[in-house]
Amino acid sequence: MTTPLPNCPSCNSEYTYEDGPLLICPMCAHEWTSESAEEEALAALVKDSNGNVLNDGDAVTVIKDLKIKGSSNVIKQGTKVKGIRLVDPEDGHDIDCKIPGIGQMNLKSEFVKKID
């Protein structure tokens, strides 16, 4: 019994096939290896400054003072943020959250630490 082949990471087509070490999608002509698919999945994980994997709903602490662009306000080191939401990175900002006293904000995961 053979293991099922993964869907195409480009177009999500289920009609992939093997050609030697490559996996090929006949729908969009995307080619990849099973190792590269695993590496892409690991790279898609959002990690904090210590390398801990972040998930939606986690609580984090800001690890350094962050200036707010277009404002004179600063997010102070040690500010606790609850209920984060992971989003597709936009200018490196991959966390959407509501910061107490400031409001809705996007943060970079490299400037936060997960609270256990």
C-alpha positions in Angstrom: 0.0 0.0 0.0 1.5 3.4 -1.0 1.2 6.6 1.0 -1.0 9.3 -0.6 0.8 12.1 -2.2 0.4 15.6 -0.8 -1.7 18.2 -2.5 0.1 20.9 -4.6 1.4 23.7 -2.3 0.9 26.2 -5.0 -2.7 25.5 -6.2 -3.8 22.8 -3.8 -4.6 20.3 -6.6 -4.9 16.7 -5.5 -3.6 15.4 -8.9 0.1 15.4 -8.1 2.5 12.7 -9.3 6.1 11.6 -8.6 8.9 11.9 -11.2 12.0 10.6 -9.5 12.6 12.7 -6.4 10.3 15.4 -7.6 6.6 15.8 -7.0 4.8 17.5 -9.9 1.4 19.2 -10.3 -0.1 18.8 -13.7 -2.6 21.6 -13.1 -0.1 24.5 -12.5 3.2 22.8 -13.4 4.7 23.4 -9.9 7.6 21.1 -9.0 8.8 20.4 -5.5 10.5 17.8 -3.3 8.9 16.3 -0.2 11.8 17.7 1.8 11.1 21.3 0.6 7.4 20.9 1.5 8.4 20.0 5.0 10.8 22.9 5.2 8.1 25.3 4.0 5.7 24.0 6.6 8.4 24.6 9.3 9.1 28.1 8.0 5.4 28.9 8.1 5.4 28.5 11.9 5.4 31.8 13.7 8.0 31.8 16.6 8.7 34.3 19.4 12.1 35.7 20.3 13.0 32.5 22.1 12.0 30.2 19.3 8.7 29.0 20.9 5.9 28.4 18.4 3.0 30.9 18.7 -0.6 30.0 18.2 -3.8 32.0 17.9 -5.1 33.0 21.4 -1.7 32.9 23.1 -0.6 35.5 25.6 2.7 37.3 25.0 5.0 39.9 26.6 6.7 42.7 24.7 10.5 42.3 25.2 11.6 45.8 24.3 10.2 49.4 24.1 8.5 49.8 20.7 7.9 53.1 19.1 4.5 53.4 17.4 4.9 54.6 13.8 3.2 58.0 13.3 2.6 58.6 17.0 4.6 59.7 20.0 3.3 56.7 22.0 5.6 53.8 23.0 4.7 50.2 23.8 6.7 49.6 27.0 8.8 46.5 27.6 6.9 44.0 29.7 3.5 44.9 28.3 1.3 41.8 28.4 -0.9 41.1 25.4 -3.6 38.5 25.6 -5.4 36.7 22.7 -3.1 37.3 19.8 -4.1 36.4 16.3 -1.6 35.2 13.7 -1.9 36.9 10.3 0.0 36.7 7.0 3.1 38.8 7.4 2.8 42.4 6.1 6.2 44.2 6.4 7.2 41.5 8.9 4.3 42.1 11.2 2.7 38.7 11.7 0.7 39.2 15.0 -2.5 41.1 15.2 -3.6 42.1 18.7 -5.2 44.6 21.0 -2.8 46.3 23.3 -4.2 47.7 26.6 -4.3 51.5 26.5 -3.3 51.7 22.9 -5.7 49.6 20.8 -5.5 47.4 17.8 -1.9 46.9 16.6 0.3 44.6 14.5 3.5 43.4 16.0 6.5 41.5 14.8 6.9 38.1 16.5 10.7 38.8 17.1 9.8 41.4 19.7 7.5 39.3 21.9 7.9 36.4 24.3 5.3 33.7 24.9 3.8 33.5 28.3 3.3 30.0 29.6 
